[in-house]
Every structure is written in C-alpha cells, then in structure tokens.
Amino acid sequence: MRRLSGGVSLAAFAATFGLPASALADTASEIKALKAELKRLEAKVTQQAKDHAQVKNALNSAKGAPAASAPPPVFISFRNGLFVETEDQDFNFKVGGHLQIDGGFASSADTISRSNVGFRRARLEIEGKAFKNWFYKIQYDFTGSGVAGIRDFYLAYRDKLLPSEISSQPVTFQIGNFREPFSLESTESSKYFTFIERSLPSVLSPSRHTGAAVAVGDKQWSVKAGVFSTSPQDTATAPPTGESQYWDAAVRGVYAPIVEEDKLLHLGGSFKYHRPNNTTAATDAANLRPGQSSEREETDVLGGGGALTRVSAAQDLSCGASAASLNIATTGVGLLSAPFARRSSCLKYSYNYGFEAAAAYGPVSLQGEYIAAQYERDATNAFLYGNGGGSSLRYSGYYVLGSLFLTGESRAASYKGYDKDFNTPGSFGEVQIKNPLNKGGYGAFELAARYSEINLNNGGLVDSSFVYAATVAGNAAQKALASTATLGGRQDNFSLALNWYPVKGVRFQANWTKTLTLIAPSDRPFLNGDHPSLFLARAQIYW
C-alpha cells in the first residue's frame, strides 16, 4: 500500500507541476543508484579500517616478540680491507692480509745468495668479535718463508673484571697459536717494522706457539703471561718417540709513563722459562740450536738460513742423537750408563730474559733491547756424548736504533697500548701519515740507523783459533779441550734504512747492512773475518 500511495502521490505531484511521468521515473532511478553507491563506499571504508587495525596489531605483536624482529642494520667499510659491524657493535669482522716482495744482493756468496728476489710474506687473515666479549683471528701464510701455514689462530674472551681504579680495560683470556709475550721487536707485527728484518738478537726470542695466556692493562701499562708448547712453525710438531713435548712459560710487562700524540717513553721487561722434556733440535730448533729458527734476521733474507752465526748444525744442546732412536749408543762409554739415561738428556732447562726501552719526541725516536739466554745442562751427559759447552751456557745480544721522519710524523702516534691491542700491547702500529699521496701530499719519509750484535760464543778453556783447528784436524785430547766451549759465532752489524709511506697500507723500504765483526761458528771457520755487505729492498701492501 505504501508503494501504491507513494506512486499516486508522485503522479499527483507531477500533474500539479505539469511534469511528464518519464522524467519522474528517471529521477527516482538516479536516487536509487546513488544510495547503492553510498552503501558500497561505506562498506569499503569499514573494511579498510578493519585492515588497518589488523596491520597495527601485527606490528605491535612483532615488536613484543624478539625472535620475529627484523635483523639490525650493519656498518660496512672498504677502507683498507673489508670491515663489517652491527649497529650495536656486538659483532664485527675484518678480512685483511699483507704482501711483501723482497729483493737484494750481497757482496759475499759463501753462505748466502749473491742476489735473490721473491715473496717474503703472503698472508690472508680474518679477525673479529662475536657476542660482544669473544674475539678471534685466523691468519695463514702462503709463502715458504720458514714454514708455510698457520700463523695467528686464536680465540679470546674479554670481560671487565677489575675495578676502574686498577684498569678501565677488560681482562683478556686467550687460547690458540700466537706470539709468546716476550720482547718489543718480536711482539711487533712485520707490517710495521722500521727495518726489513728483525735485528740479530731476535734469534734468542720465542716466536708463535700454541698455548694459553691472560693479559691485563690499560693505556699506559700491561702484563701478559702464558704457557705454551709446540708451534705450526716447528719442523715437526710431535716429540721424539717415547718423549714429551717441550713447554714454555713466558711473561712480559711494559710501562709507558708518557703516551702523547708526539711524545712517548716506553719501558719493559720479559722472561721465559723453557722445559725441553728430552725433545731435540728436530722439533725444538729455536731453543736447542740458537741462531737457527723459523724467524729470519737482517742478514738472512738472501737465503742464509742463519749460516753466519748459529750454534753448529752438528751440535744439539740437548745432546740428541742424529738417528731416529734416542737411546744411548751401546758402544764405548755409552755402555756404562745405558739404558738408564737418554741421548737427549743433556739440557735440564733454559731461560731467556730481556729489557726494552723506546722513546719519541716529535719526528725523532730511539729504541733498544738487550736479550740473553741461559742454558743449564747435565755436565756428565754432555761429556759422555761429546757435546761441548759444559754445564752452563750463556748467549746474548742487543740492538739500538734511531729514526727520523723527514715529513714530521711521530712514532709516538703509532704506539699501541693495551687499550688499543690486547694481543700485542706495548708495540708500534702503522705510521699516521700527515700528507698522503692521494690527498696531494708526498706521503711520509723516514730515515733510520741500527747497530745490533749477537754473541753465541761461550767461554771454554781455549780460544776460538784453537777450536777451529781442533775441529778440523785435532786429536782426541785437543777436541776434548775444544768442546769445553761452544763456538756459535759473534756478529756485529750496522744498518741504514730509507722508508717511504705514500698512502695508508703501502710502503717501500731500502736497507743497506754492513757486517762489522764476524767470528764464525766452529763448523764454518772459512767465514771468520768476513765482512759482507747487503742491500735489501721491499715493496709492501696490507689491507
């Protein structure tokens, strides 16, 4: 009835105003369509509001659930290597390495090459941090310098365990293969040497070994101590059959009362105790045949193998047999003690100690070290096996160097305290170039001079001339007198260096070295009195 009455009303309305019925029908149809469109739009707006609410709820839920959160942003840098770090700095890693190409020539070809060129080091490394407190480094050397293979390979845990009054830095616990804490020069990375090779007394310092260490310190001081055993750089990592592996206990302490951008005063000392455990030079050459080790010194870059000064190749300070068996020879006097002693039983223990100092004032710097090694042996066994030197042997060496930056840089700015480097605290890092080549400057230029000495001769009842003669053509009595001493040789060197650092990560070096004194080892008397000169050059890049 409503429809009918409405239609009648509309007809009456149309008739009143004289409108045609068809026009009224079109208007009603448009109104109906508009109402339908309005309803559709209202439904769409309602649905969009529901969808927006669902998205908002989902986002709020995600914020409350850490497992579902998006990964944090990371910082990436390609400056001098690939470095990646999370925003919270709890995780990072760096891919780096360095290449060193050496070449040179010498005035003497008796035991070293007249000329030579090749890769000194070619290393790749990854180091970084995980879960804020864990640190790691993996470094591999692809060259045949010494023994190719693993160099640094360690894991460290660092935590703030000491009161701030003692140190603002965390304590470090480190395990793996890394340098024993001993000597400034031996601790320092080869990337930053002032000279191409370490000085002569470095052969009395330990290299990298497998072990564990703990370190504490701050900007101006540090103490690092550890216990170590074999090394991947050893010729063989297993001890002789039936014997135990050697071990070391080492500690180094440093104090720098002055550490400023252009001023530095550094003092330090080191000590190492060595227990051979009847190992021989086959697995422990660095300790039992001083002067011959996997680390080279300044006259060894042309392939000398430590030939100028070294305890005789035939003399193993442990009295170890050359044969596979270490049992006492069952002939002669050996019958008196076999099988109650071992051929490798001469050395009971040894210890090394050293003192170091460095100073810088503006572009001028000085550095020096003294290192000594003391061997305590069984005199009876040494006599029975004809191993010279008696019951107590002492070797020593030292160096002094001076440096001048012609372009105004300072070594003080490259000093690394414990706050900058927990692995090798109290050492020098990269030079801070004031005007690098890529910014319109000339880079950094450095002049340096060094005097170094190593003395591997040890007392005895006769002088070196007698030892030489007895070694070559002496009778039994004369050789017995000669064996009261060890004649590993004494050498004094003077070196000059010119270094150019054009940009960060690149360096060119040139060294000239003159042997001032050479008293030859007993098994190479023909070297006695020789004075070889060497010119060495290096091109290096690291990242």
C-alpha positions as CSV (number, residue, x, y, z in Angstrom):
1,M,0.0,0.0,0.0
2,R,2.9,2.3,0.7
3,R,4.3,1.7,-2.7
4,L,0.9,2.4,-4.3
5,S,0.2,5.6,-2.3
6,G,3.7,6.8,-3.0
7,G,3.2,6.3,-6.6
8,V,-0.1,8.1,-6.6
9,S,1.4,11.0,-4.7
10,L,4.2,11.3,-7.1
11,A,1.8,11.2,-10.0
12,A,-0.3,13.9,-8.4
13,F,2.9,16.0,-7.8
14,A,3.9,15.6,-11.4
15,A,0.5,16.5,-12.6
16,T,0.3,19.5,-10.4
17,F,3.6,21.0,-11.9
18,G,2.9,19.7,-15.4
19,L,5.9,17.3,-15.4
20,P,5.9,14.2,-17.6
21,A,5.8,10.8,-16.0
22,S,9.0,9.7,-17.8
23,A,11.1,12.4,-16.2
24,L,9.9,11.5,-12.7
25,A,10.9,7.8,-13.3
26,D,14.5,8.8,-14.3
27,T,15.0,10.9,-11.2
28,A,13.8,8.1,-8.9
29,S,16.2,5.7,-10.7
30,E,19.2,8.0,-10.1
31,I,18.4,8.4,-6.4
32,K,18.3,4.7,-6.0
33,A,21.7,4.3,-7.8
34,L,23.3,7.0,-5.6
35,K,22.0,5.3,-2.4
36,A,23.5,2.0,-3.6
37,E,26.9,3.6,-4.3
38,L,26.9,5.3,-0.9
39,K,26.3,1.9,0.8
40,R,29.2,0.4,-1.2
41,L,31.6,3.2,-0.2
42,E,30.6,2.9,3.4
43,A,31.3,-0.8,3.3
44,K,34.7,-0.2,1.7
45,V,35.7,2.4,4.3
46,T,34.7,0.0,7.1
47,Q,36.8,-2.8,5.6
48,Q,39.8,-0.6,5.3
49,A,39.5,0.4,8.9
50,K,39.5,-3.2,9.9
51,D,42.5,-4.0,7.7
52,H,44.4,-1.1,9.2
53,A,43.7,-2.3,12.7
54,Q,44.9,-5.8,11.9
55,V,48.2,-4.4,10.5
56,K,48.7,-2.3,13.6
57,N,48.1,-5.2,15.9
58,A,50.6,-7.3,13.9
59,L,53.3,-4.7,14.1
60,N,52.7,-4.3,17.9
61,S,53.0,-8.1,18.2
62,A,56.2,-8.2,16.2
63,K,57.8,-5.6,18.5
64,G,57.0,-7.6,21.5
65,A,58.5,-10.8,20.0
66,P,62.3,-10.5,19.7
67,A,62.6,-13.7,17.6
68,A,60.4,-12.2,14.9
69,S,62.2,-8.8,14.8
70,A,64.0,-7.7,11.7
71,P,67.8,-8.1,11.6
72,P,69.7,-5.0,12.8
73,P,71.4,-2.7,10.3
74,V,75.2,-3.2,9.8
75,F,78.0,-0.8,9.0
76,I,80.2,-1.8,6.1
77,S,83.6,-0.2,5.2
78,F,86.1,-1.0,2.4
79,R,88.8,1.3,3.7
80,N,91.9,-0.7,3.9
81,G,90.1,-4.1,3.9
82,L,86.6,-5.3,4.3
83,F,85.1,-4.4,7.7
84,V,81.5,-5.2,8.7
85,E,80.0,-4.4,12.1
86,T,76.5,-4.5,13.6
87,E,74.8,-1.3,14.8
88,D,75.1,-2.4,18.5
89,Q,78.9,-3.2,17.9
90,D,78.5,-6.7,19.4
91,F,79.5,-8.4,16.2
92,N,82.1,-7.5,13.6
93,F,84.7,-9.0,11.3
94,K,87.5,-7.8,9.1
95,V,89.1,-9.5,6.0
96,G,92.7,-8.4,5.6
97,G,96.2,-9.5,4.7
98,H,99.5,-8.3,3.5
99,L,102.0,-9.0,0.7
100,Q,105.8,-8.3,0.9
101,I,108.1,-8.7,-2.1
102,D,111.8,-8.6,-1.3
103,G,114.9,-8.4,-3.4
104,G,118.5,-7.7,-2.9
105,F,122.2,-8.6,-3.4
106,A,125.2,-9.3,-1.2
107,S,129.0,-8.8,-1.6
108,S,129.7,-12.4,-0.3
109,A,128.4,-15.7,-1.6
110,D,130.0,-18.0,1.0
111,T,126.7,-19.0,2.7
112,I,124.1,-16.6,1.3
113,S,122.8,-16.0,-2.2
114,R,124.7,-13.4,-4.3
115,S,121.2,-12.0,-5.3
116,N,117.7,-13.0,-4.9
117,V,114.1,-11.8,-5.2
118,G,110.8,-13.3,-4.1
119,F,107.8,-13.2,-1.8
120,R,108.8,-12.7,1.9
121,R,105.2,-13.0,3.2
122,A,101.8,-13.5,1.5
123,R,99.2,-13.7,4.2
124,L,95.4,-13.6,4.4
125,E,93.5,-13.1,7.7
126,I,90.1,-12.8,9.2
127,E,89.6,-11.2,12.7
128,G,86.6,-10.0,14.5
129,K,84.3,-10.1,17.5
130,A,81.2,-12.1,18.4
131,F,78.6,-11.7,21.2
132,K,80.4,-8.6,22.4
133,N,83.1,-10.4,24.5
134,W,84.5,-13.0,22.2
135,F,87.4,-12.2,19.8
136,Y,89.1,-14.3,17.2
137,K,91.8,-14.2,14.5
138,I,92.8,-16.6,11.7
139,Q,95.9,-15.9,9.7
140,Y,97.6,-18.1,7.0
141,D,100.9,-17.6,5.2
142,F,101.1,-18.9,1.7
143,T,104.9,-18.5,1.3
144,G,107.8,-20.8,2.1
145,S,109.4,-18.3,4.5
146,G,110.3,-20.5,7.4
147,V,107.3,-22.9,7.3
148,A,104.2,-22.1,5.3
149,G,100.9,-22.4,7.1
150,I,99.1,-21.1,10.1
151,R,100.4,-18.1,11.9
152,D,98.0,-16.4,14.3
153,F,95.0,-18.6,15.1
154,Y,93.3,-17.8,18.4
155,L,90.1,-17.2,20.4
156,A,90.0,-14.7,23.2
157,Y,87.4,-13.8,25.8
158,R,87.4,-10.3,27.3
159,D,85.4,-9.0,30.3
160,K,85.6,-6.1,32.8
161,L,86.7,-7.9,35.9
162,L,88.9,-5.3,37.6
163,P,87.9,-2.2,39.4
164,S,88.2,1.0,37.4
165,E,90.8,2.2,39.9
166,I,93.1,-0.5,38.6
167,S,92.1,-0.6,34.9
168,S,89.3,0.7,32.7
169,Q,90.0,-2.1,30.3
170,P,88.7,-5.7,30.3
171,V,90.8,-8.7,31.3
172,T,91.8,-10.9,28.3
173,F,91.9,-14.7,28.3
174,Q,93.4,-16.1,25.1
175,I,94.0,-19.6,23.7
176,G,95.4,-20.7,20.4
177,N,98.5,-20.1,18.3
178,F,100.0,-16.6,18.8
179,R,103.2,-14.8,19.8
180,E,104.6,-15.5,23.2
181,P,104.8,-12.3,25.3
182,F,108.5,-11.6,25.0
183,S,110.4,-8.6,23.6
184,L,109.2,-5.5,21.9
185,E,110.7,-6.3,18.5
186,S,109.5,-9.9,18.5
187,T,106.0,-8.9,19.5
188,E,105.6,-6.2,16.8
189,S,104.0,-7.1,13.5
190,S,106.2,-7.4,10.5
191,K,103.9,-5.0,8.7
192,Y,105.3,-2.1,10.8
193,F,109.0,-2.9,11.1
194,T,111.2,0.1,10.8
195,F,113.8,-2.2,9.1
196,I,113.1,-5.0,6.7
197,E,114.0,-7.8,9.1
198,R,114.3,-8.1,12.9
199,S,117.7,-7.4,14.5
200,L,120.3,-10.1,15.3
201,P,119.3,-10.8,18.9
202,S,115.8,-11.7,17.8
203,V,117.0,-15.2,17.4
204,L,117.0,-15.5,21.2
205,S,113.3,-14.6,21.4
206,P,110.4,-17.1,21.0
207,S,108.1,-16.9,18.1
208,R,104.4,-18.0,17.9
209,H,103.5,-21.1,19.9
210,T,100.3,-22.9,20.8
211,G,99.2,-22.1,24.3
212,A,97.0,-20.0,26.6
213,A,97.6,-16.6,28.1
214,V,96.0,-14.0,30.3
215,A,96.5,-10.2,29.9
216,V,95.6,-7.1,31.9
217,G,96.5,-3.5,31.4
218,D,95.4,0.0,30.4
219,K,96.6,2.8,28.1
220,Q,100.0,3.1,29.9
221,W,100.7,-0.4,31.2
222,S,100.2,-4.1,30.6
223,V,101.2,-7.5,31.8
224,K,100.7,-10.6,29.7
225,A,101.7,-14.1,30.8
226,G,101.1,-17.6,29.3
227,V,102.1,-21.2,29.0
228,F,103.0,-22.6,25.5
229,S,104.2,-25.7,23.7
230,T,104.7,-26.6,20.1
231,S,104.1,-24.4,17.1
232,P,102.9,-25.0,13.5
233,Q,106.2,-23.3,12.5
234,D,108.2,-26.1,14.1
235,T,109.8,-28.6,11.6
236,A,107.8,-31.4,13.4
237,T,105.1,-30.9,16.0
238,A,105.3,-34.4,17.6
239,P,108.1,-35.1,20.1
240,P,110.6,-37.9,19.6
241,T,109.2,-41.4,20.3
242,G,108.8,-42.0,24.0
243,E,109.3,-38.4,24.9
244,S,107.1,-35.5,25.9
245,Q,106.7,-32.2,24.1
246,Y,108.6,-29.1,25.3
247,W,106.8,-26.2,27.0
248,D,107.5,-22.6,27.8
249,A,106.2,-20.2,30.5
250,A,106.6,-16.5,29.4
251,V,105.7,-13.1,30.8
252,R,106.1,-9.5,29.6
253,G,105.4,-6.3,31.4
254,V,105.5,-2.8,30.0
255,Y,105.0,0.7,31.4
256,A,104.7,3.9,29.4
257,P,104.7,6.9,31.7
258,I,104.4,9.3,28.7
259,V,101.9,8.5,25.9
260,E,101.0,11.5,23.8
261,E,100.5,12.2,20.1
262,D,104.1,13.3,19.6
263,K,105.8,12.2,22.8
264,L,106.5,8.7,24.2
265,L,108.5,6.9,26.8
266,H,108.2,3.1,27.0
267,L,109.9,0.7,29.3
268,G,109.5,-3.1,29.6
269,G,110.9,-6.5,30.6
270,S,110.4,-10.1,29.6
271,F,111.2,-13.6,31.0
272,K,110.7,-17.1,29.5
273,Y,111.3,-20.4,31.2
274,H,111.8,-23.4,28.8
275,R,111.5,-27.1,29.7
276,P,112.8,-29.3,26.9
277,N,111.4,-32.7,28.2
278,N,114.0,-34.5,26.2
279,T,112.9,-33.0,22.9
280,T,115.7,-32.4,20.3
281,A,116.6,-29.8,17.7
282,A,114.4,-31.8,15.2
283,T,111.3,-30.3,16.9
284,D,112.8,-27.5,19.0
285,A,115.5,-25.9,16.9
286,A,114.8,-22.4,18.0
287,N,115.8,-23.3,21.6
288,L,118.3,-26.1,21.1
289,R,120.2,-24.7,18.2
290,P,120.2,-20.9,18.8
291,G,120.6,-18.8,15.7
292,Q,118.6,-21.2,13.6
293,S,114.9,-20.6,13.8
294,S,111.8,-20.0,11.7
295,E,112.1,-16.2,12.1
296,R,114.8,-14.5,10.0
297,E,117.2,-11.7,11.0
298,E,118.7,-9.0,9.0
299,T,121.4,-10.9,7.1
300,D,119.2,-13.9,6.3
301,V,116.9,-12.5,3.7
302,L,119.1,-13.8,0.8
303,G,118.8,-17.4,1.9
304,G,121.5,-17.8,4.5
305,G,119.4,-19.9,6.9
306,G,121.3,-18.5,9.9
307,A,124.6,-19.6,8.4
308,L,126.7,-16.6,9.5
309,T,126.1,-17.0,13.3
310,R,124.5,-20.1,14.7
311,V,125.3,-22.9,17.1
312,S,126.9,-25.6,14.9
313,A,124.4,-27.6,12.9
314,A,126.1,-30.7,14.3
315,Q,125.6,-29.5,17.9
316,D,122.2,-30.1,19.5
317,L,122.3,-28.6,23.0
318,S,120.1,-31.4,24.2
319,C,122.8,-34.0,23.1
320,G,120.0,-35.6,20.9
321,A,121.1,-38.4,18.7
322,S,121.0,-37.9,14.9
323,A,119.4,-41.3,14.4
324,A,115.7,-42.0,14.9
325,S,116.3,-43.7,18.3
326,L,117.3,-41.5,21.2
327,N,118.7,-44.4,23.2
328,I,122.3,-44.1,24.4
329,A,124.8,-45.6,21.9
330,T,125.7,-49.1,23.1
331,T,129.4,-48.7,22.3
332,G,132.3,-47.1,24.3
333,V,131.4,-45.2,27.4
334,G,127.8,-45.3,26.5
335,L,127.7,-48.9,27.8
336,L,128.4,-47.6,31.3
337,S,125.0,-45.8,31.6
338,A,122.7,-47.4,29.0
339,P,119.8,-47.8,29.4
340,F,119.5,-45.5,32.5
341,A,119.8,-42.3,30.5
342,R,118.7,-40.8,27.2
343,R,120.7,-39.3,24.5
344,S,118.5,-36.2,24.7
345,S,119.1,-35.7,28.4
346,C,121.8,-33.0,28.4
347,L,119.6,-29.9,28.8
348,K,117.7,-29.7,32.1
349,Y,116.1,-26.3,31.5
350,S,116.8,-22.9,30.0
351,Y,115.6,-19.4,30.5
352,N,115.6,-16.2,28.5
353,Y,115.3,-12.6,29.7
354,G,115.2,-9.2,28.1
355,F,114.9,-5.5,28.7
356,E,113.5,-2.9,26.3
357,A,113.1,0.8,26.0
358,A,111.7,3.2,23.4
359,A,111.2,7.0,23.3
360,A,109.9,9.5,20.8
361,Y,109.9,13.3,20.7
362,G,108.2,14.7,17.6
363,P,109.8,13.1,14.5
364,V,112.8,11.7,16.4
365,S,112.7,8.3,18.1
366,L,115.0,5.8,19.8
367,Q,114.6,2.1,20.6
368,G,116.8,-0.6,22.1
369,E,116.7,-4.1,23.6
370,Y,119.0,-6.5,25.4
371,I,118.2,-10.2,25.3
372,A,120.1,-13.1,27.0
373,A,119.6,-16.9,27.1
374,Q,120.9,-19.2,29.8
375,Y,121.2,-23.0,29.4
376,E,121.6,-25.3,32.4
377,R,122.8,-28.8,31.4
378,D,123.9,-32.1,32.8
379,A,127.7,-31.9,32.6
380,T,128.3,-35.6,32.8
381,N,126.0,-36.4,29.9
382,A,127.4,-33.6,27.9
383,F,130.9,-35.0,28.4
384,L,129.8,-38.6,27.6
385,Y,128.3,-37.6,24.3
386,G,131.0,-35.1,23.3
387,N,128.5,-32.1,23.2
388,G,130.6,-29.0,24.0
389,G,130.0,-26.3,26.5
390,G,129.8,-28.0,29.8
391,S,127.0,-27.4,32.4
392,S,126.2,-23.8,32.0
393,L,125.9,-21.8,28.7
394,R,125.0,-18.2,28.2
395,Y,124.3,-16.3,24.9
396,S,123.3,-12.7,24.5
397,G,122.6,-9.9,22.0
398,Y,121.4,-6.3,21.8
399,Y,120.4,-3.6,19.3
400,V,119.9,0.2,19.3
401,L,118.1,2.1,16.6
402,G,117.2,5.7,15.8
403,S,114.6,7.0,13.5
404,L,113.8,10.4,11.9
405,F,110.7,11.3,10.0
406,L,111.6,14.0,7.4
407,T,108.0,14.8,6.9
408,G,107.1,15.5,10.5
409,E,105.3,12.2,11.6
410,S,106.0,10.8,15.0
411,R,106.3,7.1,16.1
412,A,104.5,8.1,19.3
413,A,101.2,8.4,17.3
414,S,101.5,4.8,16.2
415,Y,102.1,3.4,19.7
416,K,99.6,0.7,20.7
417,G,98.9,0.3,24.4
418,Y,96.7,-2.4,25.9
419,D,93.6,-0.2,25.3
420,K,94.3,-0.5,21.5
421,D,95.7,-4.0,21.1
422,F,95.2,-6.8,23.7
423,N,97.2,-9.3,21.6
424,T,100.5,-7.4,21.3
425,P,100.3,-4.5,23.8
426,G,103.2,-2.1,24.1
427,S,104.2,-2.2,20.4
428,F,104.1,0.0,17.4
429,G,101.5,0.0,14.6
430,E,101.0,1.8,11.3
431,V,102.5,5.2,10.7
432,Q,100.0,8.1,10.9
433,I,100.8,9.8,7.5
434,K,100.2,13.6,7.7
435,N,100.0,14.3,4.0
436,P,99.3,11.1,2.0
437,L,99.9,11.0,-1.7
438,N,96.2,10.6,-2.6
439,K,95.4,14.0,-0.9
440,G,98.0,16.0,-2.7
441,G,100.9,15.3,-0.4
442,Y,104.1,13.3,-0.7
443,G,103.5,10.7,1.9
444,A,105.9,10.1,4.9
445,F,109.6,9.7,4.5
446,E,111.7,8.1,7.3
447,L,115.5,7.7,7.8
448,A,116.8,5.1,10.3
449,A,120.0,3.6,11.6
450,R,120.6,0.4,13.7
451,Y,123.5,-1.3,15.4
452,S,123.0,-4.9,16.5
453,E,125.0,-7.7,17.9
454,I,124.6,-11.4,18.7
455,N,127.2,-13.5,20.6
456,L,126.8,-17.3,20.5
457,N,130.3,-18.0,21.9
458,N,130.5,-19.4,25.4
459,G,133.7,-19.5,27.4
460,G,135.8,-22.6,27.5
461,L,139.4,-23.3,28.3
462,V,140.8,-22.4,24.9
463,D,140.3,-19.5,22.4
464,S,138.4,-19.6,19.1
465,S,141.5,-20.3,17.0
466,F,142.2,-23.5,18.9
467,V,138.6,-24.5,18.5
468,Y,138.8,-24.0,14.7
469,A,142.0,-26.0,14.4
470,A,140.8,-28.8,16.7
471,T,137.5,-29.1,14.8
472,V,139.3,-29.6,11.5
473,A,142.3,-31.7,12.4
474,G,142.6,-32.2,16.2
475,N,143.3,-35.4,18.1
476,A,141.0,-36.7,20.8
477,A,142.6,-34.6,23.6
478,Q,142.6,-31.4,21.5
479,K,138.9,-32.0,20.6
480,A,138.1,-32.6,24.2
481,L,139.6,-29.2,25.1
482,A,137.8,-27.5,22.2
483,S,134.5,-29.0,23.4
484,T,134.7,-27.1,26.7
485,A,133.2,-24.2,24.8
486,T,130.6,-23.6,22.3
487,L,131.6,-21.5,19.3
488,G,128.4,-20.4,17.6
489,G,129.9,-17.2,16.4
490,R,129.7,-13.4,17.1
491,Q,128.4,-10.8,14.7
492,D,128.0,-7.1,14.8
493,N,126.0,-5.3,12.1
494,F,125.4,-1.7,11.1
495,S,122.3,-0.9,9.0
496,L,120.8,2.2,7.3
497,A,117.2,2.4,6.2
498,L,115.1,4.7,4.0
499,N,111.3,4.2,4.1
500,W,108.5,5.8,2.1
501,Y,104.9,5.5,3.1
502,P,102.9,7.1,0.2
503,V,99.4,6.1,1.4
504,K,97.8,4.0,4.1
505,G,98.6,0.4,3.6
506,V,101.5,0.8,1.2
507,R,105.2,1.0,2.0
508,F,108.6,0.9,0.1
509,Q,111.8,0.2,2.0
510,A,115.5,0.1,1.2
511,N,118.1,-1.2,3.7
512,W,121.9,-1.4,3.5
513,T,123.7,-3.5,6.1
514,K,127.5,-3.9,6.7
515,T,128.8,-6.7,8.9
516,L,131.5,-5.0,11.1
517,T,132.6,-8.1,13.0
518,L,132.2,-11.8,12.1
519,I,133.6,-14.5,14.3
520,A,132.5,-17.7,12.5
521,P,130.8,-20.8,14.0
522,S,133.2,-23.7,14.7
523,D,131.8,-25.7,11.7
524,R,132.4,-22.9,9.2
525,P,135.8,-21.4,10.1
526,F,136.2,-20.1,6.4
527,L,133.7,-17.3,7.4
528,N,136.0,-16.0,10.1
529,G,136.8,-12.3,9.5
530,D,134.5,-11.9,6.6
531,H,132.6,-8.5,6.3
532,P,129.7,-9.0,3.8
533,S,127.6,-6.0,2.8
534,L,123.9,-6.4,1.8
535,F,121.4,-4.3,0.0
536,L,117.8,-5.2,0.6
537,A,114.5,-3.7,-0.8
538,R,110.9,-4.4,-0.1
539,A,107.5,-3.4,-1.6
540,Q,104.6,-4.0,0.8
541,I,100.9,-3.6,0.7
542,Y,98.5,-4.5,3.5
543,W,94.8,-4.2,3.9
